[in-house]
Amino acid sequence: MLDKLNIVKQRFDEISDLIIQPDIIADQKRYIKINKEYKDLKAIMDQREIYVSLTNNIDEANEIIADGSDAEMVEMAKMELDEAKEALPALEEKIRFMLVPKDPEDAKNCVVEVRAGTGGDEASIFAGDLYRMYSKYCATKGWSTSLVSASEGTSGGFKEVIFEVNGEDVYGTMKFEAGVHRVQRVPQTETQGRVHTSAATVMVLPEAEEFDVELDMTEVRIERTTSTGPGGQSVNTTYSAIKLHHEPTGMIVSCQDQKSSHKNLEKALKVLRSRLYELELAKKMEADSAKRKSMVSSGDRSAKIRTYNYPQGRVTDHRINLTLYDLQNIVNGDIQKILDELQLVENTEKMKESDDLL
């Protein structure tokens, strides 16, 4: 373990030197990247200090016990040895996980797309519930959300809603939400009191930086239209709404949330880049058999990942067979306990893969 930590320490010392170089500070993109690595390595270095201190305590205690000349010191050494040996396995497990290479995508912001699936009006209402759930969850994390576009359902909710999430390690958390979400409840439109099953699909895309995707603007047709739906005086009067047509893939992205045409274009381009970037990521994941095995965050859009059962007040995540009887709090944004369990499963898989490679 110490050999591995010492290799990391060499890199930490290099980064510590780089981060104060004027040319690095002047290059904002490079500085942000190096600063992120510095923070990650610093966390490992803090644990290394504890590990070194613990192993030194064990060595010293063993020496005192072997010497045996002072009975009182031997007794104290035995107690210290027991405490250190008890603390060591958990610390080693924590460090083992921290040493597993992180997915660089996890630190990115993300774009979330929620679409009503089967179930008509009820599916749109459920898509609206999911949007509200994510908005509340993001607020508790201190993340900011920004609406890109929304197509409202006839009885409430959304046929489709797209929003950005910005914060720390956003994609690494939100990626677990990608897939088909199913709801079982009596719809508002149901007169007989029968339970219906409806669904909504959630897509989570890592936000692509300009240098992640080379977007050829000659292949993008920009259509400017007037905004529709509820809004201020500019609705239906100014050509601020943007629709992008990406000719090679046939992708269409719309944005009308902002009053400014320029800002709508900026947001629409961000979503388009993220969708194109996700296509490339999907190809990489297809080629990576280890990642394909992981159902936890495989991004398989057709996979039914979770059921929200209102009559029984339960939520079941099918990937890890987790059932919680806390539906009301969960739909009000308290999804952290589910995400923690999913993260735990992924971390365990990562550590197994890492051990296999060593």
N, C-alpha and C positions, 0 to 999 in steps of 0.2 A: 504493500500500500504506500509506504513512504517513498519508494522509488518513483511511483507514478506521480505522487504529489510534488516531488522534487523537479520532475520534468515540467509540470505545470508552473512551478515557481520560476523556472528559467524564462518561460514565456511571459509571466506576470512582470518580471523585472524588465524585460524588453519593452512591454507595453507601457509600464510606468515611466520609462525613459522617453518613449515616443510621444506620449500624451502631452508633454510639456514643450515639444519642439514647435517653434513659430510657424514653420511651413505646414505642419499638421493642423494647428489651430486655425490657420488661414483657409484651409480646405474644409469647409463645413461638412460636406458629406463624409469625408474620410474621418474627420474628428468625431462625428456622431457614432460611426461604426466602431472606432477604436475605444471611445468612451464606454460603449455598451459592453465590449469585450473586457475592458478594465473592471467594470462593475461585476460581471459574471465571475472573473478570475479572483477578484477581491473576496467574494463570498466563499470561494474554495480555500483561499489563503487563511481566512479567519478560522475555518474548520481545521486546516492543517496545524495551526498554532495549538488548538485544543488537543488534537491527536498527538502531536509531539510531546506536549506537556503530560498527557495521560500515559504514553509509553515510557517516558522518563521516570514517572512516578512508579510504574511497575518495576522497572529495572532497579531503581533505588530501594524499593521495598524488598525485592528479592535478595539484594546484597545484604541488607540489614538482617533478614531472616537467616541467610546462609552464615553470617558472622556469629549470630546467637549470643554475643557476650553481654548484651543488656536486655534482660527479660522484658522490661517495660517498653523499650524501643521496639522489640520484636512484636509485642502485642499490638502496638500502634501501627507497625508496618503491615501486619496481617490484615488489620481493618482497612487500611488504605489500599492494600492489594485487592481485597474483595470488592471495594467500591469501584476501583479503576477497571477491574475485569468485568464488572457488571455493566459499566457505562460504555465499554469499548465496542461490543457488537453493534449496538444501535448507531454509534458514531460512524463505524466503518460502512454500515448499510447506507447511511445518509451521504457519505463521501462517494461511495460507489455510484449512487445515482447522479450526484453532481458532476462526476467525471464522464458520464455518458454524453457524447457530443449532442448539442442541442440542434433542433431543426431551425435553420435561419429564418424560415417563414413565420415561426411562432411569435417573433417579436414585432411583426408587422401589424398595422391597422387592418381593418377588414371592411368589406362591403357585404351586407346581408340582404338576400332577396327572399321574401316570403310570398308564396303563391297559393291561392285557393285550389284545392284538387277536387276530388269527387265529393258530391254532397250539396251542390247548388248554393243557395243563399246561406245555408248553415256553414258551408266550407269557407265562405267569405267572412262570416262573423268570426269563425275560429281563427282565420288568418289574422284578423284584427286583434284577437285575444293574444296571439303569439307575439305580434308586434308590440303590444302593450307590455307583455311579460318581459321581453328583451329590453325595452326602453327603461323599465323600472330596475331591472338587474344591472344594466350599464350605469345607471345613476348611482346605485349603491357602491359600485366599483370606482366611481369618480371618473368614468369614461364619458366622453361627449358623443352624442348621436346627432346626425344631421340627415334629414329626409332628402332623398334624391328625386324619387317620383312615386306617385300612388294612383291606383285606379280603384275607385271606391265601389263596393258591392251595392246592389239595389236595396238590400234590407240592412245595411250597415256593414262595418268591417271593410275588407279590401279584397278585390280580385287579385291584386298584386301590389306589393309595397317594397320599395328598395331604399335602404338607408346605409349611411357610413357610420362606422364606430371608430373613434380615435382614443388612444390611451396607451398604457404600458402592457405589452404581451397580450394584445387583444386577440389576434388570430389563434394563438396557442390555446386560448380558452374557448373561444366561440366556435372553433372548427368542429367540436363535438356535437354541435346542434344541426349539422348538415344531414338531411335525409327526410323521410316522410314521417310527419307527426299525425297521429290519429286521435280523434275525439269521439267519445260515446256519451251522448246525453239526449235529453228531450229538447228538440229545437223550439225556439220561440214561435215558429210558424206551425208547429204540430198541435193539432186540436185534440187528438185521441190520447195524448200522453205517452206515446211510444218512444222508446229510445232509438235514436238513429246513429249511424256511424258515418263520420265525415273525415276528410283529410286535408292537410296542407303540406306543401313541400318547402323546405328551407334550404337555401344555398348560401354557403359562407365562402367568400373569395378573399384571399390575401390581397391587400391593396398593392398594386404594382406601382413602383416608382418609375419615373421616365426612363431611367437607365436599365430597368428590368425588361422592358418591352420596346422594341423599335417599331413605332407606329408610323406607317407611311401615309401621310395625310392626303396623298393623291388617290388613295384607295378608300377614303372616307367621304361620303356625300353628306353635306350638312343641310338639314331642312329647318327653316325658321318659321314657327307658326305662333298664333296667339294662344295664351294659356286658357285652359278650360276649368270648370269647376269653381268651388268657392274661393274667394280671394278679394283683393282690394280693387282699387279703381283701374289698375293696369290690366286686369283680366279682360280678355276679348278686345283689347284696344292696341296693345303694343306687341310686336313680334319678338317676344322674349323667350318663348318655349323653344327648346332645341330637340331635334330628332336626328340621331346619327345612323347612317346606313354603312356598315362595313362590307364592302363589295366582295372580298375574297371568301368570307365566312357566312355572309348573309345575316350577320348579327344586327339587331336594331336596338338602340339605346335612346331613351327619352329622358329629359329633365325639364321641369317647369316650376320647380320649387322657389327659385330665386326670381326677383323682379328684373334683374339684370341679365341680358342675353349672354354677356361675357361669362358671368358666374355659372349660368346653366351649362354653357359649353364646357367650362372647366370641369364641372361635376360629371357631365356625361362622358367626357374623355377619360376621366378617372375610372368610371365603371367599365368602359370599353376595354381599357388597358388591363384592368383586373380580370375581366372575362377571358381575354386572350392569354393572359399569364396563367390563369387556371387551366386552360387547355394544355399548355406546355407542362404544367405540374402533373396533370392527369396522365400524360404520356410517360413522365418519369416514374410515377407511382406504378404504372402498368408494367414497366420494365423492372421494378424493384419487388421481387417476390416476397421479401420479408415484410414490406409495408402492405402488400396486397393481402397478406394473411390477417392483418389487424382489422377487425370489423369495427373497432372502437372509433377510428377516425379515417375510414377508408374513403369517405366522400362519395359512396355509392348512393346516388340520388334516388334510386328506386327502392332502397332498403327501408323497411318500416322500422323506425328506431324507437318510437315512444308512443304510449297510449295514455290518454287522459280520460279516466272513467269517472264521470260526475255522480252517477247514482251510488257508487261505492266510495267516492271520495278518494280514489287512489290514482297514482301515476306509476306506470311501469316502463322502465327502460329495458328494451328487449335484448340489447347487445350484451348486457352484463347481468340480466335477470334480477334487476333491482326493482322492488316495489315499495313505494312510500305512501302511507295513508295521510297525506298532507296536501291534498290537491289545492285547497284554497290559497295557502301561502305560496305554493309553487307557481300558480298562474298569476300571482301578484308579484312575481319577480324573484322569489327565493329559490333559485335553481342551483345555488352553490354546492349543496350537499350532493346533488347528482353529478355535477361537473367534477367534484373532488374524487368521487368513486371511479369515474371514467378515466380521469388523469392517473389515478393509482394503477388501474389495469394497464394503461399505455406505458407508464413508467416501468412496471414489472416486465412487460414485453421487451422494452428497450434494454433493460439490464440483462435479460437473458441473451438477447442478440449480441450485446457488448461482451458478455462472458464467453459466448461461442467464438467470437472473433479473437479473443485474447489467447 
